[in-house]
């Protein structure tokens, strides 16, 4: 079953670009994950919640969050925990 995640960030955020690169690698791997990039500047609700915390990986079903700083191994662990 594919795990759906959101990656909250915004344009011009170099940390968000790093997180997007990790997300792209994981989507191409065998993690069976679909990661949707969401620009918080386009949605006030997300901007208010995450403005100073981006990038953030968010699992809408469980509302679990992975806050920066994280590396690809921590990102993988987050996904693995969601699949349990």
N, C-alpha and C positions, 0 to 999 in steps of 0.2 A: 504494500500500500504506500502510495506516495505521500510524503510529509510536506505539507504546505507551510511556508514561512514567509514573513515579510522582513525586508531589510530596510530599516528607516535610515535616511540620510538626506543630503541635499547637495546641490551642485557646488563645486568649488571646495569641497571638503576632502582633503587628501586622505584622511583616515577612512572616510566613506569609500573612497576609491580603492583602498587596500581591502576593505571588507567586501566590496563588490568583486574584486579579483578572486578572493577566497570562495565566495558564493558561486562564481562561474566554474571554478575547479570542482567544487562539490557537486554541482548539477551535472557535470560531465562524468562524474565518478559513479560508483555503484551504490551511492547512498540513497537513491530513489527519493530525491527531494526536489521540490519546485519552490524557488525563491523569487518572490516578486519585490522589485525595488520600489520603494515609495519615497518620494521627495516630500519631506515634512513641510516645506514652504508652501505646498499646494493645498494642504489640509490643516486648518486651524487646530483641530482637536489633537493632531499628532505634533504640531509645532509647539503647542503649550506643554505637552507632556514630555517631549524628547529634545527640545531645542538645545540644551547644554549637555546632552548625554549621547548624541549620535557618534558613531553608528550603533544601532541597536538591532539585534535579531529578535523577532517576535513570532511566537507560535499562537495563532488566533484561537485554536481549539482549547488549549490549556492556559493560555495567557502567560506562558513562561517567557522570560526575557533573558537575553544574553547581552550584557553591556560591554562596551569597549573599556579597557583594552582586552582583546582576545586574539589568539593566533589560530591557525587552521586546525591544530590538534584540539583546542578547546571548542572550536566550532563543531568539529566531528563528534566530540563527546556530548555536546548539547543535543545534537541530532540523535545520537544513539540512545540517550536517556529518554527522549521523547518517544522512541519506538518501543520501549519496554512496556 
